[in-house]
Amino acid sequence: MLKKIYNNFEEIIGSGLFVAMLVVLVVQTLTRQGIGVPLVWTEELSKLLFIYAGYLGIAACIKDNSHVAIDVFVNRLPAKAQKWVYIFNQFLILCTLIVVFIISIPILQSQTHLNIVTLQISYAYMFAALPILTLIMIYRLIERIVKEWREGKTEEVK
């Protein structure tokens, strides 16, 4: 049971956040159109939920290697070259995620004193998505690379 939750963590949490965002947006629409008095906090809350759900979706795609890739040119290469291009791409993704994580820390720190007025919380909660979920992406990418290496999938053509 715990292994199933662990393997589907991003999907479970992301789906919950997406449903919560849907409920908030329905409430916003009903209050604005039905009552004529919009709830001002619903827009900011739905934005916050969308950011976290979106980043969790990216992490889920990294975990499963199901992100969009344009491989027209790579597929025309010899098998050995395809393998090395795949390894290089994974290394490039990892380096980019590490850079994003490093850059996101000062961005997060610069937002701690600002508040989301309608929610009465710090903007740091919104900007915390970047370093927290980038770490999850890095972890899931390394986990997948190690799993592929152990299974010998890096020897196969992707």
C-alpha positions, -999 to +999 in steps of 0.1 A: +000+000+000+028+024+009+047+015-022+017+022-043+013+057-026+051+063-031+050+053-067+020+075-074+027+104-050+027+131-077-005+118-093-024+115-060-014+149-047-017+166-081-052+152-087-063+163-052-050+198-059-066+199-093-100+188-079-096+215-051-089+241-078-119+230-098-141+234-067-127+268-059-133+279-095-169+266-095-175+285-062-160+316-078-183+313-108-214+306-088-208+335-065-200+359-093-227+349-117-254+336-092-251+361-064-233+389-081-208+392-053-175+376-063-152+361-037-119+378-042-098+352-026-108+324-050-087+337-079-055+337-058-062+304-043-069+288-076-037+302-090-017+288-060-033+253-065-027+255-103+010+262-098+015+232-074-006+209-095+013+219-127+047+213-111+036+180-097+025+170-133+060+178-145+075+157-118+052+128-127+062+130-163+099+131-154+093+100-132+077+081-160+098+096-188+065+106-205+073+142-212+070+155-247+101+150-268+109+157-304+129+128-316+126+129-353+163+136-358+174+113-329+155+083-344+175+087-376+208+082-358+225+049-353+216+030-322+248+037-304+245+075-311+208+074-299+220+059-266+245+087-261+221+114-271+196+100-246+222+099-218+233+135-227+197+147-226+191+132-192+223+148-179+212+181-194+178+179-178+194+171-144+218+200-147+190+224-157+169+213-127+199+218-103+204+253-117+166+261-114+167+249-078+198+271-070+182+301-086+149+295-069+162+299-033+170+336-035+137+342-054+119+325-026+137+345+000+129+378-017+092+371-015+089+363+023+080+398+033+052+402+007+017+390+013-011+377-009-036+403+003-067+383-004-055+351+013-035+368+041-005+346+035+030+352+024+039+350-013+066+326-002+040+299-002+035+304-039+072+307-047+081+277-025+066+255-052+097+261-073+125+248-050+103+221-033+090+206-065+123+210-084+139+189-056+111+163-062+119+164-100+156+160-093+149+130-070+125+113-095+149+119-124+179+103-105+156+075-093+145+068-129+181+070-143+193+046-116+164+022-123+171+023-161+208+017-155+201-013-132+177-028-157+201-021-186+177+001-204+203+027-212+218+000-234+186-001-254+175+025-279+148+048-266 
